[in-house]
């Protein structure tokens, strides 16, 4: 697809509701199943009718174009209905994990200023408490039923009274540069920040990454490990399949290896969105050898580094490629990626067409090919700002340029290699050390299931590398420490050896599934 076709910013009217959902009705897919959840399905026409009712309910509550609506729902039909309805009325979606606590919901309600939120009866207590304390929230539409009290409103009752063909349910005539969504950062340095995006931003990446790079197609059935509140999954398991008239499987349960094996057996997906941790858990599960992966033509990985050793094991066992890539809330989605038939082991692949990058040194000048530096990226999906954070916005955004906290190198063939975040780098014995280099080497030892390397001051105040390890088939011990160090001596320079090993049953993670390094420091 040409760059001109992907430039939505010049259109007078553009709304993602029409781009992702209405187009499927216009192209004759009304009777096609687009969503699977449990034993139920939704066709595109059925979903559109429910979205129209939901849009009417939002307008009945006074939701205006441009105002934020907080979506606090598990994966299911109602998440899709709420998300498309927010777009349909011209409002702005903000999505958070339904498993958070009251104080976290209080922050998100205050930060977003949302007057209306969507919640679920199964996870309502914390959200209801936060909404009652909020100075902005006036209504919570509760999926799964509730005792209405003025603040809490039954979702189904609110939809039932709306006429899907009335003027109140019409799609708002937004433009491509109107704000339509927030994506939250991972919050590694404080509260998550809201990255402000327009309708055009999401469509731009969809065309360049999902359609032109990965190759989603109408026959695909998508299954995701990450949940829809995470922009990575909102893209791969809702936006991208809907763009091409495909379908997605949704499930509210925690995505364990057992659950995923059951979903693969039941639905036979063609596309699987994963994270390295889950690929590792699936490989080590007792049921793995019994699972038929033949329906899955591609798997995606992002969110954290995919070790080369893990990729090699996965492809050996399944004959299935994993397309590792990197994206961010600031850029909406993946902008560097491996491609079908072109996976270079250990790399994140090449730049997605439509994006530009620079790798810069401490002086902000571009480094030579093969040298490491901080990554700057630009393209048509760069966020406008961090909401209400002008200082951090000025540090990160310069027009379409986004200066990341990621260190990279790029070889002469154009393949990019991730070397960690700037704030994760360690200075050991006067030299900069990438924790990923140590972690990748440790993961080649059969007794290491997971590992995270962080820096810690020793008794003299000097930084040492500490390896937090989840052993696979043994308990942590001095003997295992010695075996791992001996293993590293064959692979790394002496200053890279961890000086201390700590053993864990599992590593702490944030709500997006990434290892919470700051909790291990």
SVG drawing of the C-alpha trace seen along z (x, -y; Angstrom):
<svg xmlns="http://www.w3.org/2000/svg" viewBox="-36 -21 73 57">
<polyline fill="none" stroke="black" stroke-width="0.4" points="0.0,0.0 1.4,-3.4 2.4,-6.0 -0.3,-8.3 -3.0,-5.7 -1.7,-5.3 -1.8,-9.1 -5.2,-9.5 -4.4,-12.9 -5.6,-14.7 -9.1,-13.3 -12.0,-15.5 -13.8,-12.8 -12.4,-9.7 -13.5,-7.6 -12.0,-4.3 -15.4,-2.8 -16.1,-3.0 -12.5,-2.0 -12.5,1.2 -16.1,2.2 -18.5,0.5 -16.3,1.4 -17.0,5.1 -20.8,4.5 -20.2,2.4 -18.1,5.1 -20.7,7.8 -19.4,9.6 -22.4,8.9 -23.1,12.6 -19.5,13.6 -18.4,14.4 -15.9,11.9 -15.6,12.8 -15.6,16.1 -16.0,16.2 -16.8,19.4 -19.5,21.2 -20.9,17.9 -20.1,16.0 -20.8,12.6 -21.1,11.8 -20.1,8.4 -23.8,7.4 -24.6,8.5 -21.7,6.7 -22.5,3.5 -26.1,3.6 -24.8,3.9 -22.3,1.1 -25.0,-1.2 -27.0,-0.5 -24.0,-1.1 -23.3,-4.4 -26.8,-5.5 -26.4,-4.6 -23.2,-6.8 -25.0,-9.7 -27.9,-9.2 -25.3,-9.7 -24.2,-12.9 -20.9,-11.8 -19.5,-14.4 -17.0,-14.1 -13.4,-14.5 -14.1,-13.4 -12.4,-10.4 -14.3,-7.2 -12.5,-4.6 -12.8,-0.9 -12.2,1.5 -13.3,4.8 -12.0,8.3 -11.7,9.7 -15.2,10.5 -17.8,9.2 -18.6,6.3 -15.0,5.0 -15.3,4.8 -18.8,3.2 -17.6,0.5 -14.4,-0.2 -16.2,-0.7 -19.1,-2.6 -16.6,-5.2 -15.2,-5.7 -18.7,-5.9 -19.7,-8.8 -16.4,-10.6 -15.1,-10.2 -11.7,-9.0 -11.0,-5.5 -8.7,-4.9 -8.2,-1.2 -6.9,0.2 -6.5,3.6 -9.7,4.7 -7.6,6.5 -6.2,3.3 -7.0,2.0 -9.2,-0.9 -6.3,-3.3 -5.1,-2.6 -8.6,-3.1 -8.8,-6.4 -5.6,-7.5 -6.9,-6.6 -10.3,-8.2 -8.7,-11.4 -6.0,-11.5 -8.4,-10.9 -11.3,-13.0 -13.7,-10.3 -17.3,-10.9 -18.3,-7.5 -16.6,-4.1 -17.3,-0.5 -16.8,2.1 -17.6,5.8 -19.5,7.3 -16.7,9.9 -14.2,7.1 -16.4,4.3 -15.5,3.6 -12.4,1.6 -13.7,-0.3 -17.0,-1.1 -15.1,-2.4 -12.9,-4.5 -15.9,-5.9 -17.6,-6.9 -14.5,-8.8 -14.0,-10.4 -14.9,-14.0 -15.5,-13.4 -17.1,-9.9 -20.9,-10.1 -21.7,-6.6 -20.3,-3.1 -21.9,-0.8 -21.6,2.6 -21.4,5.7 -22.8,8.8 -25.4,7.1 -25.5,4.9 -27.7,3.3 -28.3,-0.2 -27.8,-3.1 -27.5,-6.1 -23.8,-5.7 -23.8,-2.0 -25.9,-1.2 -26.7,2.2 -25.0,2.4 -27.7,4.6 -30.5,2.5 -28.8,-0.6 -28.5,1.0 -32.0,2.5 -33.7,-0.9 -31.8,-2.2 -33.0,-2.1 -29.9,-1.1 -31.3,-3.0 -32.0,-6.3 -30.1,-9.5 -28.7,-9.2 -26.6,-6.2 -25.2,-7.7 -21.4,-7.7 -19.8,-11.1 -18.3,-12.8 -14.8,-13.0 -11.7,-13.9 -8.4,-11.9 -6.6,-14.3 -9.2,-14.3 -8.1,-12.6 -9.6,-9.1 -7.6,-7.1 -5.0,-7.0 -2.5,-4.3 -0.8,-4.0 3.0,-3.5 4.2,-0.7 4.7,-3.0 8.3,-1.9 9.2,-5.4 6.1,-6.3 2.4,-6.4 1.7,-5.3 1.5,-8.3 -1.3,-8.6 0.0,-8.8 -2.5,-10.8 -3.4,-9.4 -5.6,-10.4 -7.8,-8.3 -5.1,-8.5 -2.4,-7.2 -4.0,-3.8 -4.9,-3.4 -1.4,-4.4 0.3,-1.6 -2.5,0.9 -1.7,0.4 2.0,0.4 2.6,3.1 -0.5,5.3 -1.4,5.3 1.9,4.6 4.5,6.2 2.8,9.1 0.1,9.9 -3.1,10.3 -5.8,11.7 -9.5,12.4 -9.2,16.1 -7.2,15.5 -8.5,16.4 -6.5,14.6 -5.7,15.6 -3.8,13.5 -1.9,14.0 -1.9,10.3 -5.3,8.9 -7.2,6.2 -6.6,3.4 -2.9,3.5 -2.4,1.7 -0.2,4.5 -3.3,6.8 -5.9,4.2 -4.0,4.0 -3.3,7.7 -6.5,9.2 -9.1,6.5 -8.0,3.7 -5.8,5.7 -8.2,8.7 -11.1,6.3 -9.2,4.3 -9.1,7.3 -12.5,8.9 -10.9,11.7 -11.9,13.0 -10.6,13.2 -11.0,15.4 -11.6,13.7 -11.4,15.2 -11.4,13.6 -9.3,16.2 -5.7,15.7 -3.7,16.9 -1.9,20.0 -0.3,22.6 -3.2,25.0 -5.8,22.4 -3.9,21.6 -3.5,25.3 -7.3,25.7 -8.0,22.6 -5.7,23.9 -7.4,27.3 -10.9,25.8 -10.6,22.9 -7.6,23.8 -6.3,20.2 -4.0,19.2 -2.4,16.2 -1.1,16.2 0.0,13.1 2.4,14.0 5.1,12.9 8.5,14.6 7.5,15.7 4.5,17.7 6.4,19.3 8.9,20.5 6.1,21.8 4.4,23.6 7.6,25.3 8.2,26.5 4.7,27.8 4.0,31.5 1.2,31.1 3.3,29.4 4.2,32.6 0.5,33.4 -0.6,30.0 -1.3,29.7 0.0,26.4 -0.5,27.0 -3.3,24.4 -1.0,21.6 0.8,20.0 2.4,17.2 3.1,16.1 4.0,12.6 6.2,11.6 6.7,8.2 6.7,6.5 10.1,7.9 13.2,9.3 12.8,12.7 16.0,14.7 17.6,16.3 17.8,19.6 14.1,19.6 13.3,18.8 15.5,21.7 13.8,24.2 10.3,23.0 10.9,23.3 12.6,26.7 9.6,28.1 6.8,26.4 8.2,25.5 6.5,22.2 8.1,18.7 7.8,16.1 7.9,12.6 9.6,10.6 9.2,6.9 9.3,3.7 6.6,1.1 5.5,-1.3 2.5,-3.2 4.2,-6.3 4.1,-4.9 0.9,-2.8 2.4,0.5 5.3,2.2 7.7,0.3 10.6,2.7 9.8,6.3 11.0,9.6 8.9,10.7 7.4,13.9 10.3,15.9 12.8,13.3 13.7,13.9 17.2,13.2 18.0,15.0 18.7,12.6 17.5,9.5 14.2,7.6 14.2,7.5 14.0,4.5 12.3,1.1 8.6,1.3 8.0,-0.7 6.6,-4.2 8.9,-4.7 12.4,-6.2 14.9,-5.8 18.2,-7.3 20.5,-5.7 22.2,-8.5 25.0,-8.7 25.2,-10.8 25.7,-13.9 22.5,-13.2 24.6,-12.7 24.0,-9.6 26.4,-6.8 28.2,-4.7 26.5,-1.5 27.0,1.4 27.5,-1.0 25.1,-1.2 23.0,-4.2 19.6,-5.5 16.9,-4.9 14.8,-7.8 11.9,-6.9 9.3,-8.7 6.2,-7.9 2.5,-8.6 1.6,-7.0 3.6,-9.1 1.6,-10.3 0.9,-14.0 1.9,-14.2 1.9,-12.7 -1.3,-14.0 -0.6,-16.9 3.1,-16.3 4.7,-19.0 8.2,-18.4 8.3,-14.8 6.6,-15.5 9.3,-18.0 12.0,-15.4 10.4,-12.6 8.5,-14.2 9.7,-16.5 7.0,-16.6 6.8,-13.0 10.1,-12.1 10.0,-10.1 13.2,-9.7 12.9,-6.3 14.7,-5.0 15.9,-1.9 19.4,-1.2 19.9,0.5 22.5,1.2 21.8,1.8 24.0,3.9 24.9,3.1 22.0,5.2 19.5,3.1 18.7,5.6 18.1,4.0 19.4,5.5 17.9,4.5 20.3,4.0 18.0,2.9 16.6,-0.3 19.0,-3.2 18.0,-3.1 18.6,0.7 22.2,0.5 24.8,1.2 28.3,-0.3 30.4,2.5 34.2,2.1 34.0,-1.1 32.3,0.5 28.7,0.3 27.0,3.6 23.7,4.7 21.7,7.0 20.2,8.6 23.6,9.9 24.0,11.7 20.4,12.9 20.7,14.4 23.8,16.3 22.3,17.7 19.1,18.8 21.2,21.2 21.8,23.2 19.2,26.0 18.7,25.2 17.6,21.6 13.9,21.1 13.8,17.3 16.3,14.7 16.5,11.0 19.8,9.3 19.9,6.0 22.6,3.8 23.1,3.5 25.7,1.7 28.1,3.9 29.5,3.2 31.9,0.7 29.3,-1.1 30.4,0.3 27.8,1.7 27.7,5.5 25.5,7.6 22.9,9.7 21.1,12.5 17.6,13.3 17.0,16.8 14.0,19.1 15.5,22.6 13.8,25.3 14.6,28.7 16.5,28.0 16.7,25.8 19.0,22.8 22.3,23.6 25.9,22.6 26.6,25.6 24.2,24.1 25.8,20.7 29.2,22.2 27.8,24.2 26.2,21.0 29.4,19.0 31.4,21.8 28.8,21.8 29.2,18.0 33.0,18.2 32.7,20.0 30.5,17.2 31.2,13.8 34.0,11.5 34.8,11.7 33.4,8.3 29.9,9.6 29.7,12.5 27.0,11.9 28.6,11.6 25.5,12.9 22.6,15.2 19.2,15.1 16.6,17.8 12.9,17.4 9.8,19.5 8.7,16.8 9.7,13.2 7.5,10.2 5.6,8.8 3.6,5.7 0.0,5.8 1.3,6.1 3.3,9.2 6.7,7.5 9.3,8.3 9.1,5.6 12.9,4.9 12.5,2.1 11.1,4.6 14.3,6.6 16.8,3.8"/>
</svg>
